[in-house]
Amino acid sequence: MTYYIHAGKFFLENRTEIGGYLEVQDDGKFGFYYSEAQRPSHGKILEYGDKWVAPGYVDTHIHGSLKEDVMKSDWEGINKISEGLLRAGVTSWLPTTITASDDTLTRICQMFAEHQGQETGAKIQGIHFEGPFFTPEHAGAENPKYMTDPSIAKLKKWRKASNNMLVKISMAPERSGAREFVRAAVKEGVVVSLGHSASNFKDAIACVEAGATMFCHTYNGMEPLSQHSPNLVGAAYASRLTTDELICDGHHVEEPAVRALVNARGPEHIALITDCMEAGMMPDGDYMLGELPVYVRDGMARLKDGDNLAGSILELKDAVKNVVDWNVATAEDAVMMASYVPAKSSHILANCGSIKPDKPADFIVLNHDMTVVETYLDGVSRYKA
C-alpha cells in the first residue's frame, strides 16, 4: 500500500527540501515529494517529526565486515555483510576484491554470478576489482606476487564469469599497456579507477584521457604530492571531470588533507568510501586481509608484517558524520558524497544513490548529528537503531 513519510528535511537529488511528504509507492519505489502545503488527503502517513530523510548510502569500495570477506567468504558470508551494512545506512554496495591469482578471482566472479540478486540486505550492484594490475612499490596491504600488467583478455574472462557483474576495476597507470587497456575496458562498460601506483603525472593523465574516470582511495597507495613532480595525486587534483575516492576515518587521510581535496575538487567529485575489511563492526584483535595477517587497534587495521594500513574498519555512516563534524562539508554535501557521487561514478545511478520517482525506495532516516535512526529497503523498514 502506498504511504508517505513526513519529516523535517528531505535530501532529494537536486534540492534539499524543508518539511513535507515523500511518497513511497506500493511497488517499493519512490513517488513524488509534496510540500507541507500539499499534505496528501489519503494514504498512511509515517511521522518522523524533525528528523531528516536521505537516500541510502552507496559503498563502492568495501572488502568485508563482520568477520566476513569477499576474498574468502561463501555466499552465506557475503549475505551476512549485505545484512550488516543496513546498520551503516548502506543500501547498495560493490563487493571489492584485492589482488589475487587469476583462478581465485574467476572463482569469486562465478560465486556472485551464481547468486545474483539473492542478497537479502544491502543490494549488490556489481563487483569492484581492486587489482591485480598494480605496482609493487605501492602494494599496501595487497600481495605483490600476483601483480601483473593489464590484460583485456583476462578482464573479458572475468566479466563473462561474473555474468557482467564486474563493473569497476582499479589499476596502476604506469603498467605496460595501461592506456590501451583503459580504452578497451571502457568499451566493455567497465569503470576504471587509478591507484596503488608510483605513476608520474604524464602516464596518469594519459589513462584519464583514454577513459579512466576515478582515483582509488586518493592519497593512499600513491606518491605524496610534489609541486615539481605532480604524479598520481596531482592527476587526482588536476583532472577536471574525474571522481576521487576518499576514506574519511581520520587515519587514512587526516582532516586538513581531506579539506584540501574537497575544496579543490568540490564535493560533487568526491566519493566517500570505507575500504572496510573483515574487522568492520568487530572488536580489536587479529584478522586477515586476503592472505595477509592484520591486527586491529585504536580504530586502525594494520599489517602485522610492515605495519602498513590494511583497509579500514570504517562504516560509511561514520565517514558522513566525520566530514560534517570536521566542518569540511555541509550535511547536504556529505550525503551526496556518500550516495549520489559513488553511484554516478560507478555507473549504477539508475538503481540507487538518490531519491527520485520510480527509483527503488532505499532510504535512511537521520538525526541532526548525522547518526542513522532507521534504514529502509524497497520501502520496507529493515533496521532501527
SULJOLIN-V50678 format. One record per residue. SS is DSSP state (H for helix, E for strand, L for the rest). PSI is psi in whole degrees, 0 to 359 (999 if undefined). D_LAST is the distance of its C-alpha to the last C-alpha in whole Angstrom. Layout:
SS,PSI,D_LAST / SS,PSI,D_LAST
This chain:
L,135,25 / L,137,24 / E,176,22 / E,140,21 / E,125,18 / E,124,19 / L,175,17 / L,336,19 / E,143,19 / E,123,20 / E,88,20 / L,177,23 / L,317,25 / L,357,28 / L,144,27 / E,121,24 / E,141,24 / E,121,24 / L,181,22 / L,194,24 / E,134,22 / E,124,21 / E,130,23 / E,113,21 / L,164,24 / L,351,25 / L,9,25 / L,17,22 / E,160,23 / E,145,23 / E,223,26 / E,160,27 / E,138,25 / E,139,27 / L,172,28 / H,324,27 / H,348,31 / H,32,30 / L,127,28 / L,142,28 / L,349,31 / L,164,29 / L,153,26 / E,140,23 / E,123,21 / E,122,17 / E,120,17 / L,14,14 / L,234,17 / L,13,17 / L,166,14 / E,148,15 / E,128,15 / E,159,16 / E,150,17 / L,144,15 / E,156,16 / E,111,19 / E,108,20 / E,7,23 / E,89,24 / E,129,22 / L,331,24 / E,187,21 / E,165,18 / L,36,17 / L,15,21 / E,152,22 / E,141,24 / L,328,26 / L,337,29 / L,340,29 / L,149,27 / L,184,28 / H,323,26 / H,320,24 / H,320,23 / H,318,22 / H,330,20 / H,318,18 / H,313,17 / H,315,17 / H,316,14 / H,328,12 / H,336,13 / H,331,10 / H,334,8 / H,8,10 / L,8,10 / E,125,14 / E,350,15 / E,148,19 / E,161,20 / E,101,24 / E,132,24 / E,128,27 / E,174,29 / L,177,32 / L,130,35 / L,181,37 / L,157,40 / H,316,41 / H,318,41 / H,314,37 / H,322,36 / H,318,38 / H,318,36 / H,317,32 / H,316,33 / H,323,35 / H,314,32 / H,323,30 / H,320,32 / H,328,33 / L,20,29 / L,127,29 / L,6,26 / L,355,25 / L,147,21 / L,357,19 / L,224,16 / L,137,16 / E,134,20 / E,113,23 / E,6,25 / E,183,28 / E,144,28 / E,123,29 / E,112,32 / E,91,32 / L,183,36 / L,13,38 / L,59,40 / L,179,40 / L,138,42 / H,333,42 / H,329,42 / H,49,39 / L,329,38 / L,235,35 / L,20,33 / L,152,35 / L,113,38 / H,342,41 / H,342,43 / H,1,41 / L,131,42 / L,171,44 / L,152,46 / L,145,44 / L,118,45 / H,332,45 / H,317,46 / H,318,43 / H,315,41 / H,323,42 / H,315,42 / H,321,38 / H,316,38 / H,316,40 / H,330,38 / L,4,35 / L,42,36 / L,19,35 / L,341,32 / E,107,33 / E,353,32 / E,139,32 / E,136,34 / E,138,34 / E,167,38 / L,128,40 / L,348,43 / L,356,46 / L,150,46 / L,130,49 / L,14,49 / H,314,45 / H,318,46 / H,321,48 / H,315,45 / H,312,43 / H,315,45 / H,321,45 / H,318,41 / H,323,40 / H,329,43 / L,351,41 / L,16,38 / L,134,36 / E,132,34 / E,128,36 / E,143,34 / E,131,36 / L,185,36 / L,63,36 / E,148,40 / L,26,43 / L,148,44 / L,172,46 / H,320,45 / H,311,48 / H,321,47 / H,312,43 / H,333,44 / H,321,46 / H,325,44 / H,313,42 / H,341,45 / H,347,45 / L,353,41 / L,137,39 / L,0,36 / E,163,33 / E,128,33 / L,125,31 / L,73,29 / L,139,31 / L,319,33 / L,136,32 / L,28,35 / E,159,37 / L,146,40 / L,151,40 / L,134,41 / L,141,44 / L,340,46 / L,338,49 / L,85,48 / L,334,45 / H,206,43 / H,320,40 / H,321,38 / H,322,41 / H,323,40 / H,326,37 / H,322,38 / H,346,41 / L,129,40 / L,322,39 / L,14,37 / L,174,35 / E,135,32 / E,120,31 / E,149,28 / E,128,26 / E,110,24 / L,64,22 / L,358,21 / L,355,24 / L,310,26 / L,320,27 / L,124,28 / L,158,29 / H,315,28 / H,325,31 / H,325,32 / H,311,29 / H,317,30 / H,316,33 / H,315,32 / H,318,30 / H,321,33 / H,317,35 / H,332,34 / L,143,32 / H,337,28 / H,352,29 / H,13,30 / E,123,27 / E,111,25 / E,131,22 / E,170,22 / L,325,20 / L,27,23 / E,141,21 / L,190,22 / L,342,22 / L,357,21 / L,138,17 / L,22,14 / L,162,17 / L,167,19 / L,153,22 / E,200,25 / E,136,28 / E,184,27 / E,147,29 / E,104,29 / L,239,31 / L,3,34 / E,131,34 / E,141,32 / E,148,30 / E,148,28 / E,126,25 / E,145,25 / L,37,24 / L,10,21 / E,147,24 / E,126,26 / E,148,29 / E,138,32 / L,326,34 / L,103,37 / L,339,38 / L,15,34 / L,151,33 / E,137,30 / L,80,29 / L,198,26 / E,177,23 / L,24,19 / L,142,18 / L,144,14 / H,326,15 / H,328,12 / H,328,14 / H,317,17 / H,312,17 / H,320,16 / H,312,19 / H,332,21 / H,315,20 / H,328,20 / L,357,24 / L,28,25 / L,327,26 / L,153,24 / L,165,23 / H,318,20 / H,312,22 / H,325,23 / H,316,20 / H,315,19 / H,319,22 / H,341,23 / H,359,19 / L,286,20 / H,312,24 / H,311,26 / H,323,24 / H,313,25 / H,317,28 / H,336,30 / L,10,29 / L,36,30 / L,18,28 / L,335,27 / L,337,28 / L,346,25 / L,177,22 / L,350,22 / L,161,22 / L,113,22 / L,146,25 / L,137,27 / L,3,27 / L,154,25 / E,136,22 / L,68,19 / L,109,17 / E,166,14 / E,155,11 / E,131,10 / E,147,10 / L,168,11 / L,341,15 / L,12,14 / L,9,13 / L,147,9 / E,128,7 / E,318,5 / E,148,6 / E,130,9 / E,142,12 / E,123,15 / L,39,18 / L,4,17 / E,130,15 / E,123,11 / E,343,10 / E,135,7 / E,131,4 / L,999,0
